[in-house]
Every structure is written in C-alpha cells, then in structure tokens.
Amino acid sequence: PGPGPGPGEGSIFTVLLPLEQGTPAADGPGTAQPQPATRGCVLVALTGYGQAADRERALQAGFDRHLVKPVDICELAHYLASLG
C-alpha cells in the first residue's frame, strides 16, 4: 500500500512535527526538505529565532509554520484548528 492521504485530502488526522531550528544534532531546515517520511505531515519550526529573516528561512526550507518559543498556546490552537 502507498502512503495515505495528505492534510486536507480526507485524512483522519494530521501529524504535527515540531522541529527545533539551530541545533547541531537535528538541523530543522535540513529536516524540512521533502522526504518520504514527512510526506503529508505538517512541519512546524519551533525556535528561539524570531526575526523576519528567520521566519522566511524556515518557510523557504519547507516548513508550513514558524513558531517562536515560548509558543503562544492560543496561536498554536488557532493554527491547529485551521488545519481542519
């Protein structure tokens, strides 16, 4: 069997993967590159870097959303609700 439907394509749930940016062991932008393991997942950059250039870099790297720590729980809840 092939991969299941992606977000918005009749999937039962969406996988949310928060990925830390700027760590030597797991570089977020490298992880966000298209890979079979993350197909259909929502990738969220979770970082302490909050400048406009940081946000743009994360989105260009393939993240669906860029959140700055500490995460505003209302912003996160609104984003999750928008995923349907």
Rosetta silent file (secondary structure, phi, psi, omega in degrees, C-alpha in Angstrom):
SEQUENCE: PGPGPGPGEGSIFTVLLPLEQGTPAADGPGTAQPQPATRGCVLVALTGYGQAADRERALQAGFDRHLVKPVDICELAHYLASLG
SCORE:     score description
SCORE:     0.000 S_00000001
   1 L     0.000  143.332  179.142    0.000    0.000    0.000 S_00000001
   2 L   -82.169  179.982  179.010    1.125    3.519   -0.777 S_00000001
   3 L   -64.717  150.690  179.817    1.198    6.499    1.559 S_00000001
   4 L   -73.022  177.721 -179.970   -2.112    7.707    2.913 S_00000001
   5 L   -64.860  151.041  178.082   -3.798   10.959    2.014 S_00000001
   6 L   -85.508  179.881  178.631   -2.131   14.211    2.972 S_00000001
   7 L   -55.210  134.706  178.774   -3.621   17.057    5.003 S_00000001
   8 L    78.904    5.655 -178.831   -6.919   18.189    3.562 S_00000001
   9 L  -117.115   39.202  177.506   -7.230   15.032    1.444 S_00000001
  10 L    83.170   13.033  179.307   -9.573   13.041    3.628 S_00000001
  11 L   -71.341  151.307 -179.748   -7.009   12.101    6.254 S_00000001
  12 L   -73.706  -37.864  178.554   -8.283   11.191    9.692 S_00000001
  13 L  -148.805  164.471  177.533   -5.665   13.300   11.440 S_00000001
  14 L  -109.239  135.595  176.334   -2.695   15.482   10.693 S_00000001
  15 L   -87.733  124.823  178.616    0.730   14.717   12.074 S_00000001
  16 E  -104.924  118.940 -179.758    2.306   17.805   13.572 S_00000001
  17 E  -112.170   99.591  174.513    6.088   17.647   13.756 S_00000001
  18 E   -77.326  127.037 -177.300    7.626   20.460   15.792 S_00000001
  19 E  -123.216  127.897  179.351   11.275   20.735   14.795 S_00000001
  20 E   -73.063  134.751  174.688   13.890   22.761   16.612 S_00000001
  21 L   -96.378  146.218  171.758   15.948   25.093   14.450 S_00000001
  22 L    82.708   19.243  175.383   19.615   25.747   15.077 S_00000001
  23 L  -103.289  140.531 -177.490   20.633   22.578   16.885 S_00000001
  24 L   -63.029  -35.896 -174.977   23.763   20.738   15.749 S_00000001
  25 L   -75.265  -33.618 -176.809   22.192   17.260   16.054 S_00000001
  26 L  -143.214   88.891 -179.001   18.999   17.930   14.107 S_00000001
  27 L   -72.217  116.844 -177.475   19.039   20.972   11.893 S_00000001
  28 H   -53.607  -53.655 -178.319   15.423   21.966   11.288 S_00000001
  29 H   -57.477  -35.303  176.763   15.806   23.414    7.779 S_00000001
  30 H   -68.525  -36.209 -179.937   17.568   20.244    6.624 S_00000001
  31 H   -69.580  -28.293 -176.341   14.841   18.102    8.141 S_00000001
  32 L   -77.675   -8.674  178.742   12.100   20.059    6.370 S_00000001
  33 L   -62.768  145.019 -177.524   13.350   19.087    2.924 S_00000001
  34 L   -53.892  127.066  178.692   10.878   16.804    1.121 S_00000001
  35 L  -144.107  149.738  178.194   11.302   13.220    2.288 S_00000001
  36 H   -55.494  -36.436 -176.935    9.053   10.168    2.085 S_00000001
  37 H   -66.929  -24.320 -177.641    8.883   10.026    5.895 S_00000001
  38 H  -108.231    5.845  179.138    7.388   13.522    6.151 S_00000001
  39 L   -61.353  128.639  179.674    5.036   13.373    3.155 S_00000001
  40 L    83.680   -1.221  178.798    1.605   14.535    4.271 S_00000001
  41 L   -92.017  153.755  172.418    2.898   15.861    7.591 S_00000001
  42 E   -94.476  120.390 -177.755    2.568   19.407    8.820 S_00000001
  43 E  -102.148  122.331 -178.535    6.049   20.661    9.662 S_00000001
  44 E  -117.750  122.269  175.197    6.297   23.375   12.291 S_00000001
  45 E   -78.418  123.223  178.621    9.573   25.128   13.077 S_00000001
  46 E  -114.291  111.331 -168.229    9.818   25.597   16.828 S_00000001
  47 E  -148.150  163.368  172.680   12.624   28.014   17.546 S_00000001
  48 L   -92.080   -4.807 -179.447   14.022   30.810   19.636 S_00000001
  49 L   -90.412  116.419 -172.713   14.841   32.722   16.449 S_00000001
  50 L  -122.075   11.591  178.688   12.054   35.207   15.760 S_00000001
  51 L   -73.715  158.940  179.690   13.342   37.742   13.253 S_00000001
  52 H   -56.721  -38.954  179.584   11.570   38.138    9.901 S_00000001
  53 H   -65.555  -34.605  177.833   14.599   36.613    8.126 S_00000001
  54 H   -66.535  -43.182  178.901   14.409   33.544   10.401 S_00000001
  55 H   -62.775  -45.559 -179.366   10.729   33.069    9.607 S_00000001
  56 H   -62.622  -41.809  179.251   11.358   33.447    5.877 S_00000001
  57 H   -61.238  -42.277  179.297   14.244   30.963    6.016 S_00000001
  58 H   -64.285  -44.669 -179.586   12.056   28.378    7.750 S_00000001
  59 H   -66.305  -39.981  177.659    9.225   28.767    5.238 S_00000001
  60 H   -66.667  -28.835  179.935   11.631   28.591    2.297 S_00000001
  61 H   -75.130  -13.412  177.681   13.156   25.434    3.797 S_00000001
  62 L   118.366    0.554  176.752    9.775   23.716    3.621 S_00000001
  63 L   -71.855  148.326  177.363    8.162   24.341    6.986 S_00000001
  64 L   -85.419  -25.205 -177.408    4.422   25.001    6.989 S_00000001
  65 E  -152.106  150.824  179.270    4.578   27.272   10.026 S_00000001
  66 E  -122.905  117.356  179.044    7.206   29.086   12.100 S_00000001
  67 E  -119.560  138.764 -179.280    6.602   29.432   15.853 S_00000001
  68 E  -101.491  135.140  177.391    8.862   31.233   18.315 S_00000001
  69 L   -75.868  145.709   -8.616    9.421   29.884   21.833 S_00000001
  70 L   -71.015  140.397 -175.932    7.749   30.214   24.166 S_00000001
  71 L   -71.092  132.502  174.308    4.838   29.235   21.954 S_00000001
  72 L   -74.502  112.090 -174.136    1.660   31.241   22.357 S_00000001
  73 H   -61.450  -32.144  178.019   -0.851   28.458   23.084 S_00000001
  74 H   -68.329  -40.453  177.204   -3.715   30.479   21.576 S_00000001
  75 H   -63.286  -43.084  179.265   -1.763   30.932   18.336 S_00000001
  76 H   -64.451  -44.556  179.674   -0.986   27.214   18.237 S_00000001
  77 H   -62.122  -41.335  178.514   -4.613   26.257   18.936 S_00000001
  78 H   -64.010  -41.900  179.172   -5.832   28.611   16.194 S_00000001
  79 H   -64.120  -45.594  179.875   -3.316   27.155   13.730 S_00000001
  80 H   -61.963  -40.795  178.226   -4.292   23.569   14.590 S_00000001
  81 H   -63.384  -33.428 -178.790   -7.970   24.429   14.188 S_00000001
  82 H   -70.688  -16.917  179.943   -7.245   25.925   10.758 S_00000001
  83 L   -74.502  -16.184  176.914   -5.865   22.562    9.596 S_00000001
  84 L    83.018    0.000    0.000   -9.384   21.151    9.698 S_00000001
